[in-house]
Each structure stands twice: as structure tokens, then as C-alpha cells.
Amino acid sequence: MNPVALIIDDEVQIRRLLRLVLEGENYKVHEAETGQHGLMEIATRKPDVVLLDLGLPDLDGLQVLKRLREWSEVPVIVLTVRDDVQEKVAALDAGADDYITKPFSTPELLARLRAAQRKTRPSEEVSIFKNGDLIVDLTAHVVTRAGREIKLSATEYALLRLFVKHPGRVLTHRHILREIWGPKSEEHRQYLRVYVTHLRQKIEPDPAKPSLIQTQPGIGYRFTG
């Protein structure tokens, strides 16, 4: 069955472009030009992924996200013309899975779509993660590279587990700190920097040029699973 995508954007040209790209990848595409219409379409069509513009004529894109997250976990990629870090952080914290800045390249868009849709797999299926010679067994709590076990502290393992369970998704500093250290730790980014550095030294082929844990400047990290 072909995946279903919903485009929520008030620009006709953008919707046409996205439809052309998505239908070329065998998506079934639906469109909405307002936030209210988009929410109705999500409830009716039950899409596999949503492409959401932040600048809608009726509702702010963040409002749409917050309302949507009250009843749905459908993957959402935010489209924005404004390359503003705080806006992207706000969208991610409101429940977006990723963001892409207009104008965008087709290969990047499709890669972000694939990554966002991975999170819809039941968590039970993501029990063993493999990337090259790195293997993370979430059931056995064992991490190996080239057959050798990597010793991680409890915090390092919790951080890696969080990344592995959200491959391709941008996780904000605030989200990671809240998940690993609790709600009162959201301002202590130095904790996170230190542990990400330690983790990179243990799991990255070249810690100086990390390929697994990628920094999103001013926003957070993306784990390229």
C-alpha cells in the first residue's frame, strides 16, 4: 500500500512542487491550505506523514502542532522560510519530528521524510540497531563495535538509547536533558555536551568528525541511524 502524505501550506506553488515530488515517490498526496482544514484532513485521511508550513493564514503552525499532538503521533516535518534557530526549536519542542528550510532540495526532503517515518515503527522492532560494525542491542543492553563490547556508563547508555530510538529525528537540547536528567535539568547544556563528547569517543569511527551523532547548531542533535 502506498504511503499517504498530507501537505498543509497556503502557497499553491509549494503544494504543486511537493505533490510532484511525492507522487514521483509513489505517495498518495492530499492537500490543505489552512491549519483548521489540515487538522480535519489528518483526522479523516490518517496520513503517514505531514508536511506543515508554519506561516498559515488562520492558525500559526505551532498551534496546529500543539493541537495535533493532543491526539496524534503522526510524523510531522515543518516547512519554514525563516532560518531562525529559536523558531525551529519551538517547532521541535511542540512536537515536530524535523524541519526543512525553504527553498529545499528534493533529495534532502525525501531523506527527511524517510527518517521521520521510521519513528512510526513499533518500538519493539527497534531492539537491535546496526550501523557498520556498531551494534546496539537494546534488549540485552550491550553495545559492540567490530565484535568488541563497548563499556558505557549508565548515563551514556541512556543517551545512546534515546538516540537509537529516534533515528534521523532532531532532538532538542531541552528534550534530551528532560529525558535523561529530568525536568529541572533543561538549562544545564554543559552536561549534555560532556556526555555527547564521551559517547562520540566510544562509538564514532572518527570522533573528530562525527557521522552518527550530528550537531544541529543552537538546536540539538540528530542521530543518523
C-alpha positions in Angstrom: 0.0 0.0 0.0 1.4 3.4 -1.0 2.2 5.8 1.9 -0.1 8.8 2.4 1.2 12.3 2.7 -0.7 15.5 3.7 0.7 18.9 2.7 -0.5 21.9 4.8 0.6 25.0 3.1 -1.2 28.1 1.8 1.2 28.6 -1.2 -0.2 26.9 -4.3 3.3 26.7 -5.9 4.8 24.9 -3.0 1.9 22.4 -2.8 2.3 21.7 -6.5 6.1 21.2 -6.2 5.6 18.9 -3.2 2.9 16.9 -4.9 5.1 16.4 -7.9 8.0 15.2 -5.8 5.9 12.9 -3.5 3.8 11.4 -6.3 7.1 10.6 -8.1 8.0 8.5 -5.0 4.6 6.7 -5.0 3.0 8.7 -2.2 -0.7 9.3 -2.2 -1.0 13.1 -1.7 -3.6 15.2 0.0 -3.5 19.0 0.5 -4.9 21.6 2.9 -4.3 25.4 2.7 -5.2 26.3 6.3 -4.5 24.9 9.7 -8.1 24.0 10.5 -8.5 22.2 7.2 -5.2 20.4 7.8 -6.3 19.1 11.2 -9.6 17.9 9.7 -7.7 16.2 6.9 -5.3 14.5 9.4 -8.3 13.1 11.3 -10.0 11.9 8.1 -7.1 10.8 5.9 -4.8 9.4 8.6 -1.7 10.2 6.7 1.7 8.5 7.2 3.5 11.9 7.2 2.5 15.6 7.4 4.4 18.5 5.8 3.4 21.6 7.7 4.1 25.2 6.8 4.4 27.5 9.9 3.0 30.6 8.1 -0.6 29.7 7.7 -3.4 32.2 7.2 -5.7 31.1 10.1 -3.6 29.2 12.7 0.1 29.5 13.5 1.9 26.3 12.6 2.9 25.9 16.2 -0.8 26.0 17.3 -1.6 23.3 14.7 1.2 21.1 16.1 0.1 21.5 19.7 -3.5 20.7 18.9 -2.4 17.7 16.7 -0.1 16.3 19.5 -3.1 16.1 21.8 -4.4 13.1 19.8 -2.0 12.0 17.1 1.7 11.0 16.8 1.8 11.2 13.0 5.3 12.2 11.9 5.4 16.0 11.1 8.1 17.8 9.1 7.9 21.6 9.4 8.5 23.7 6.4 9.8 27.2 7.1 11.2 30.1 5.0 12.7 31.6 8.1 16.1 30.2 9.1 15.6 31.1 12.7 17.0 28.8 15.3 14.5 29.7 18.1 11.6 29.1 15.7 12.9 25.7 14.8 13.5 24.8 18.4 9.9 25.9 19.2 8.5 23.7 16.4 10.6 20.7 17.6 9.6 21.2 21.2 5.9 21.5 20.1 6.1 18.0 18.6 7.6 18.3 15.1 9.9 15.5 14.1 12.1 17.5 11.8 12.2 20.8 9.9 13.4 21.8 6.5 14.1 25.4 5.3 12.6 26.7 2.0 14.0 26.5 -0.6 14.9 22.9 -0.2 16.5 20.2 -2.3 14.4 17.2 -3.4 17.0 14.6 -2.1 17.1 16.3 1.3 13.3 16.4 1.6 13.0 12.7 0.7 15.7 11.7 3.2 13.9 13.7 5.9 10.6 12.0 5.0 12.2 8.5 5.3 13.8 9.3 8.6 10.6 10.8 10.1 8.6 7.7 9.1 11.0 5.4 10.8 9.7 6.5 14.2 6.3 5.0 13.4 7.6 1.5 13.6 6.7 -0.2 16.9 9.5 0.3 19.4 9.6 -3.5 19.9 11.0 -3.8 16.4 13.9 -1.4 17.2 15.6 -3.9 19.6 18.9 -4.2 17.6 20.5 -1.2 15.9 23.3 -1.7 13.4 25.5 0.9 11.6 28.6 -0.5 10.0 30.4 -2.6 12.7 28.5 -0.8 15.5 25.7 -2.9 17.1 23.4 -1.7 19.9 21.3 -4.4 21.5 18.6 -2.6 23.4 17.2 -5.9 24.9 20.5 -7.2 26.2 21.8 -3.6 27.0 25.0 -4.5 25.1 27.0 -2.2 22.7 29.7 -3.7 20.4 32.0 -2.4 17.7 33.7 -5.0 15.5 32.7 -7.7 17.9 34.2 -6.0 21.0 32.0 -4.8 23.7 32.0 -1.1 24.4 31.7 -0.2 28.1 29.3 2.7 28.6 28.2 4.4 31.9 24.5 4.3 32.7 24.1 7.9 31.5 26.0 7.3 28.3 23.8 4.2 27.6 20.6 6.1 28.3 21.7 8.8 25.9 22.6 6.4 23.2 19.3 4.5 23.7 17.4 7.8 23.3 19.2 8.5 20.0 18.8 5.0 18.7 15.0 5.1 19.3 14.7 8.3 17.3 16.9 7.7 14.2 17.0 10.7 11.9 15.0 12.9 14.2 16.3 16.2 15.5 16.2 16.1 19.3 16.5 19.5 21.0 18.8 20.1 23.9 15.8 20.7 26.1 14.2 17.4 25.1 17.3 15.4 25.7 18.1 17.0 29.1 14.5 16.4 30.2 14.5 12.8 29.1 17.9 11.9 30.6 18.3 14.2 33.6 14.7 15.2 34.4 12.6 18.3 34.0 14.8 20.5 36.3 17.9 20.0 34.1 16.8 21.8 31.0 19.3 24.7 31.4 22.3 22.5 32.0 23.5 22.1 28.5 27.1 21.6 29.6 26.1 18.1 31.0 24.9 17.2 27.6 27.9 18.4 25.7 30.2 16.5 28.0 28.3 13.2 27.6 27.9 13.6 23.9 31.7 14.1 23.6 32.3 10.9 25.7 29.8 8.9 23.7 31.3 10.0 20.4 34.7 9.0 21.6 33.4 5.5 22.2 31.1 4.8 19.2 32.2 7.1 16.4 34.7 5.8 13.8 36.3 9.2 13.9 35.2 11.2 17.0 36.7 14.4 15.5 34.4 14.1 12.5 31.2 12.5 14.0 29.0 10.8 11.5 26.5 9.2 13.9 25.7 12.0 16.4 25.4 15.2 14.3 25.3 18.6 15.9 22.4 20.9 14.9 23.9 24.3 15.9 21.9 26.0 18.6 19.2 23.4 18.4 20.3 19.9 19.5 21.5 16.7 17.9 20.4 14.3 15.1 21.3 10.6 15.2 21.8 9.3 11.7 20.7 5.8 12.1 
